[in-house]
């Protein structure tokens, strides 16, 4: 259906610039245009490549019959409106997370993309991190046995957002990875948090998820923390995986630790950790490559609308908990 990628990007802010830089590397002159309401962003775009067209009017993308793909990297409250406009104008889209701010809007986008036979992909970029993919491979190969428990810490100092709380800012990353690794939907969700810096905007939250087969997970996120920590621990009955993306080396480790039962008596086993190697790849670059491949070869994106909707529904239930608690 599409023989060549002709790309437009909406949004040239902090993360949008990363998308522009990556797309310029992958597509060159086929990155046709960047649109942003702020005319001052043009300077940042021309630093990447002066031949990239810049506009403050998104209609330059929507009305173009040449452009068949759009990356949307704007504030979350604009995701639904811009995604809908692009899909209605025959554009395949990669929209940043969260897909929308409520599940009804997400379902509408999924429906429009299916009716128009277009790709709808969401920027859950950690699913394209080579360490996360390696974890998935090890789990499938029963390296750690049956998953029992997952916990994730995503902690840092700022930047403080005024339009969203820490749950919506940080937790989607971890929710999407946990969904990817477990391949199940939670049967119970609980969340609690606290606001310190700004009224009614949580700075720290703890979310608890219970999955079928007695698998449990918790996600601790905070932007009031003295140092950066990005750690996910996956515990199985044969061993444990630890992924610490905030480290410079030895980011992924396997710990042969746990408990066995012999004649009804529990015994602990433990050995030295093993550093797990994985390819050196840039997650954002792999994400864009995957998007382009799905468009050209008519494949279903890994982070498609259904996956993003599941993440969003967990966020909605957790948000409901925050208000109640």
C-alpha positions as a printed NumPy array, in Angstrom:
array([[  0.   ,   0.   ,   0.   ],
       [  2.885,   2.367,   0.796],
       [  6.106,   1.926,  -1.171],
       [  8.122,   4.703,   0.453],
       [  8.035,   6.647,   3.7  ],
       [  7.312,  10.362,   3.355],
       [  7.334,  11.739,   6.878],
       [  6.041,  14.795,   8.675],
       [  6.645,  15.486,  12.369],
       [  4.326,  17.53 ,  14.574],
       [  6.067,  18.898,  17.659],
       [  9.671,  20.085,  17.938],
       [ 10.017,  20.318,  21.698],
       [ 12.543,  18.424,  23.818],
       [ 11.453,  14.916,  22.773],
       [ 10.295,  16.029,  19.339],
       [ 13.832,  17.189,  18.539],
       [ 15.046,  13.669,  19.317],
       [ 12.49 ,  12.287,  16.858],
       [ 13.585,  14.825,  14.225],
       [ 17.259,  14.006,  14.691],
       [ 16.56 ,  10.256,  14.462],
       [ 14.253,  10.542,  11.434],
       [ 16.783,  12.739,   9.645],
       [ 19.391,  10.006,  10.176],
       [ 17.088,   7.226,   8.968],
       [ 15.197,   8.967,   6.154],
       [ 17.298,  11.926,   5.04 ],
       [ 15.33 ,  13.947,   2.474],
       [ 12.211,  11.841,   3.088],
       [ 11.703,  13.719,   6.335],
       [  9.708,  16.336,   4.49 ],
       [  8.47 ,  18.797,   7.065],
       [  8.333,  19.637,  10.773],
       [  5.442,  21.641,  12.248],
       [  5.416,  23.424,  15.594],
       [  3.337,  26.34 ,  16.824],
       [  6.449,  28.008,  18.237],
       [  8.373,  29.728,  15.402],
       [ 11.516,  29.77 ,  17.575],
       [ 11.782,  25.992,  17.195],
       [ 12.775,  26.437,  13.56 ],
       [ 16.334,  27.297,  14.594],
       [ 16.707,  23.965,  16.422],
       [ 15.371,  22.101,  13.401],
       [ 17.727,  23.826,  10.95 ],
       [ 20.661,  22.921,  13.192],
       [ 19.841,  19.278,  12.473],
       [ 19.351,  19.791,   8.755],
       [ 18.75 ,  23.171,   7.074],
       [ 16.917,  21.42 ,   4.236],
       [ 14.05 ,  20.271,   6.472],
       [ 10.986,  22.427,   5.832],
       [  9.472,  24.095,   8.895],
       [  5.944,  25.396,   9.428],
       [  3.838,  26.764,  12.27 ],
       [  0.71 ,  25.448,  10.529],
       [ -0.109,  21.721,  10.803],
       [ -2.3  ,  21.964,   7.709],
       [  0.944,  21.931,   5.723],
       [  1.198,  18.302,   6.833],
       [ -2.486,  17.377,   6.863],
       [ -3.167,  18.749,   3.367],
       [ -0.092,  17.203,   1.759],
       [ -0.891,  14.262,  -0.513],
       [  2.807,  13.356,  -0.486],
       [  3.157,  12.767,   3.266],
       [  1.935,   9.323,   4.317],
       [  3.355,   9.096,   7.855],
       [  3.311,  11.478,  10.814],
       [  5.087,  11.385,  14.158],
       [  3.198,  13.319,  16.839],
       [  5.35 ,  14.528,  19.732],
       [  3.27 ,  17.164,  21.492],
       [  1.811,  17.613,  24.992],
       [ -0.508,  14.718,  25.832],
       [ -3.665,  16.837,  25.808],
       [ -3.193,  17.349,  22.047],
       [ -2.639,  13.696,  21.155],
       [ -6.27 ,  12.819,  20.447],
       [ -7.109,  15.842,  18.315],
       [ -3.929,  15.685,  16.226],
       [ -4.025,  11.893,  15.84 ],
       [ -7.629,  12.01 ,  14.674],
       [ -6.871,  14.731,  12.136],
       [ -3.926,  12.769,  10.747],
       [ -5.843,   9.496,  10.488],
       [ -8.769,  11.242,   8.809],
       [ -6.294,  12.679,   6.291],
       [ -4.859,   9.258,   5.382],
       [ -1.671,   9.459,   7.465],
       [ -0.148,   6.534,   9.343],
       [  0.813,   7.781,  12.787],
       [  3.313,   7.213,  15.564],
       [  1.98 ,   9.208,  18.508],
       [  3.869,   9.62 ,  21.754],
       [  2.584,   8.07 ,  24.976],
       [  0.018,   8.217,  26.399],
       [ -2.099,   7.627,  23.296],
       [ -4.828,   9.906,  24.714],
       [ -5.997,  11.046,  28.14 ],
       [ -8.997,   8.688,  28.28 ],
       [ -9.852,   5.27 ,  26.902],
       [-12.952,   6.416,  24.977],
       [-10.767,   8.65 ,  22.79 ],
       [ -8.212,   5.864,  22.358],
       [-10.931,   3.481,  21.189],
       [-12.109,   6.083,  18.682],
       [ -8.595,   6.399,  17.223],
       [ -8.269,   2.622,  16.975],
       [-11.582,   2.462,  15.148],
       [-10.626,   5.22 ,  12.674],
       [ -7.274,   3.59 ,  11.927],
       [ -8.949,   0.239,  11.256],
       [-11.623,   1.747,   9.003],
       [ -8.985,   3.635,   6.986],
       [ -6.519,   0.705,   7.017],
       [ -3.775,   2.834,   8.575],
       [ -1.1  ,   2.086,  11.15 ],
       [ -1.592,   3.485,  14.637],
       [  1.52 ,   3.086,  16.772],
       [  2.257,   4.584,  20.191],
       [  5.671,   5.657,  21.463],
       [  6.228,   3.228,  24.325],
       [  9.922,   3.428,  23.523],
       [ 11.21 ,   1.1  ,  26.267],
       [  9.752,  -1.874,  24.416],
       [ 12.426,  -1.174,  21.806],
       [ 15.265,  -1.06 ,  24.329],
       [ 17.58 ,  -3.998,  23.558],
       [ 17.835,  -4.865,  27.268],
       [ 14.049,  -5.154,  27.582],
       [ 13.935,  -7.318,  24.474],
       [ 16.703,  -9.472,  25.95 ],
       [ 14.686,  -9.842,  29.14 ],
       [ 11.712, -10.989,  27.077],
       [ 13.899, -13.561,  25.316],
       [ 15.287, -14.891,  28.608],
       [ 11.798, -15.158,  30.109],
       [ 10.551, -17.058,  27.057],
       [ 13.542, -19.396,  27.38 ],
       [ 12.607, -20.02 ,  31.036],
       [ 15.913, -18.572,  32.29 ],
       [ 14.224, -17.429,  35.498],
       [ 11.432, -20.019,  35.517],
       [  7.913, -18.828,  36.199],
       [  7.541, -15.108,  36.917],
       [  6.415, -14.452,  40.48 ],
       [  6.965, -10.757,  41.087],
       [  8.116,  -7.58 ,  39.308],
       [  9.022,  -4.27 ,  40.835],
       [ 10.111,  -1.074,  39.133],
       [ 11.597,   2.17 ,  40.468],
       [ 11.685,   5.235,  38.189],
       [ 13.032,   8.089,  40.277],
       [ 14.668,  11.452,  39.62 ],
       [ 14.644,  15.133,  40.626],
       [ 12.298,  17.027,  38.227],
       [ 11.555,  18.326,  35.709],
       [  8.23 ,  19.143,  37.344],
       [  5.211,  19.066,  35.039],
       [  2.205,  21.297,  35.629],
       [ -0.083,  19.544,  33.137],
       [  0.314,  15.978,  34.458],
       [  1.28 ,  14.175,  37.643],
       [  4.167,  11.744,  38.123],
       [  1.913,   8.739,  37.459],
       [  1.056,   9.903,  33.928],
       [  4.566,  11.223,  33.281],
       [  6.748,   8.293,  34.401],
       [  4.619,   5.19 ,  35.034],
       [  3.469,   4.498,  31.425],
       [  7.016,   3.32 ,  30.644],
       [  6.935,   0.658,  33.344],
       [  3.323,  -0.37 ,  32.814],
       [  3.999,  -0.991,  29.112],
       [  7.108,  -3.081,  29.864],
       [  5.338,  -5.156,  32.516],
       [  2.438,  -5.788,  30.116],
       [  4.951,  -6.797,  27.448],
       [  6.821,  -9.204,  29.729],
       [  3.823, -10.816,  31.418],
       [  1.405, -10.806,  28.449],
       [ -1.572, -10.557,  30.808],
       [ -3.932,  -7.876,  32.035],
       [ -4.102,  -7.136,  35.77 ],
       [ -7.11 ,  -8.339,  37.751],
       [ -6.54 ,  -5.844,  40.57 ],
       [ -5.053,  -2.332,  40.608],
       [ -4.284,  -0.102,  43.577],
       [ -2.453,   3.22 ,  43.715],
       [ -1.614,   5.841,  46.3  ],
       [  0.448,   9.006,  46.106],
       [  1.232,  12.389,  47.601],
       [  1.419,  16.011,  46.427],
       [  4.122,  18.237,  47.891],
       [  5.315,  20.75 ,  45.292],
       [  1.987,  21.601,  43.617],
       [ -1.543,  21.142,  44.893],
       [ -3.38 ,  18.12 ,  43.44 ],
       [ -0.421,  17.073,  41.266],
       [  1.154,  13.958,  42.761],
       [  4.947,  14.035,  42.995],
       [  5.287,  10.416,  44.08 ],
       [  3.054,   7.377,  43.563],
       [  3.123,   3.663,  44.296],
       [  1.003,   1.443,  42.051],
       [  0.294,  -2.203,  42.833],
       [ -0.86 ,  -4.679,  40.166],
       [ -2.065,  -8.237,  40.59 ],
       [ -2.125, -10.515,  37.562],
       [ -3.555, -13.996,  36.973],
       [ -1.448, -16.984,  38.068],
       [ -0.485, -15.148,  41.282],
       [  1.909, -12.754,  39.548],
       [  2.307,  -9.402,  41.328],
       [  4.019,  -6.111,  40.481],
       [  4.556,  -2.684,  41.945],
       [  5.714,   0.56 ,  40.351],
       [  7.298,   3.349,  42.404],
       [  7.727,   6.661,  40.578],
       [  8.881,  10.022,  41.925],
       [ 10.376,  13.301,  40.729],
       [ 11.383,  14.204,  44.301],
       [ 14.475,  12.025,  44.575],
       [ 18.146,  12.894,  45.243],
       [ 19.51 ,  10.813,  42.356],
       [ 18.358,   9.138,  39.16 ],
       [ 17.3  ,   5.514,  39.449],
       [ 15.734,   3.403,  36.712],
       [ 15.55 ,  -0.15 ,  37.979],
       [ 13.305,  -3.087,  37.147],
       [ 13.579,  -6.441,  38.922],
       [ 11.862,  -9.554,  37.57 ],
       [ 11.75 , -12.428,  40.055],
       [ 11.128, -16.011,  38.998],
       [ 11.29 , -19.34 ,  40.791],
       [ 14.655, -20.165,  39.141],
       [ 16.365, -16.773,  39.34 ],
       [ 16.044, -13.024,  39.008],
       [ 16.728, -10.399,  36.333],
       [ 17.782,  -6.861,  37.246],
       [ 17.738,  -4.09 ,  34.618],
       [ 19.248,  -0.768,  35.717],
       [ 19.229,   1.631,  32.793],
       [ 20.677,   4.421,  34.936],
       [ 23.997,   2.528,  35.191],
       [ 26.778,   3.098,  32.672],
       [ 27.864,  -0.558,  32.613],
       [ 26.441,  -3.945,  33.593],
       [ 22.904,  -2.716,  32.99 ],
       [ 21.358,  -6.192,  32.834],
       [ 22.194,  -8.979,  35.296],
       [ 20.94 , -12.445,  36.125],
       [ 20.991, -13.575,  39.759],
       [ 20.68 , -17.347,  40.357],
       [ 18.85 , -16.85 ,  43.641],
       [ 15.652, -18.157,  45.17 ],
       [ 14.133, -20.967,  47.183],
       [ 13.496, -24.635,  46.541],
       [ 11.483, -27.162,  48.502],
       [ 12.959, -30.555,  49.329],
       [ 10.722, -32.96 ,  51.208],
       [  8.638, -30.037,  52.375],
       [ 11.653, -28.099,  53.641],
       [ 12.467, -24.723,  52.071],
       [ 16.093, -24.166,  51.113],
       [ 17.711, -21.02 ,  49.801],
       [ 19.985, -21.117,  46.753],
       [ 22.182, -18.283,  45.54 ],
       [ 25.197, -17.741,  43.326],
       [ 27.22 , -14.915,  41.806],
       [ 25.405, -12.705,  39.342],
       [ 25.934, -13.02 ,  35.598],
       [ 26.161,  -9.945,  33.373],
       [ 23.837, -10.352,  30.389],
       [ 25.04 ,  -8.836,  27.136],
       [ 22.649,  -7.252,  24.67 ],
       [ 23.084,  -5.38 ,  21.377],
       [ 24.067,  -1.709,  21.437],
       [ 21.037,  -0.085,  19.82 ],
       [ 19.233,   3.217,  20.28 ],
       [ 15.625,   2.537,  21.404],
       [ 14.168,   5.561,  19.608],
       [ 15.896,   4.581,  16.384],
       [ 14.611,   1.009,  16.7  ],
       [ 11.125,   2.35 ,  17.41 ],
       [ 11.096,   4.474,  14.255],
       [ 12.519,   1.633,  12.159],
       [  9.728,  -0.609,  13.425],
       [  7.094,   2.007,  12.564],
       [  8.422,   2.45 ,   9.034],
       [  8.678,  -1.317,   8.528],
       [  5.072,  -1.818,   9.665],
       [  3.893,   0.821,   7.186],
       [  5.866,  -0.505,   4.212],
       [  5.265,  -4.209,   4.877],
       [  1.769,  -3.973,   6.367],
       [  2.675,  -5.37 ,   9.794],
       [  0.954,  -4.838,  13.129],
       [  3.044,  -2.554,  15.375],
       [  4.286,  -4.03 ,  18.639],
       [  3.   ,  -0.947,  20.452],
       [ -0.251,  -0.707,  18.554],
       [ -3.446,   0.968,  19.694],
       [ -4.643,  -2.107,  21.606],
       [ -1.457,  -2.3  ,  23.677],
       [ -1.604,   1.449,  24.334],
       [ -5.274,   1.194,  25.338],
       [ -4.437,  -1.497,  27.904],
       [ -1.748,   0.749,  29.399],
       [ -4.16 ,   3.68 ,  29.421],
       [ -6.875,   1.687,  31.173],
       [ -4.415,   0.749,  33.924],
       [ -3.472,   4.425,  34.271],
       [ -7.139,   5.406,  34.496],
       [ -7.854,   2.874,  37.238],
       [ -4.724,   3.915,  39.127],
       [ -5.745,   7.582,  38.808],
       [ -9.167,   6.738,  40.204],
       [ -7.423,   5.117,  43.172],
       [ -5.289,   8.214,  43.73 ],
       [ -8.371,  10.397,  44.038],
       [-10.104,   7.951,  46.376],
       [ -7.03 ,   7.6  ,  48.576]])
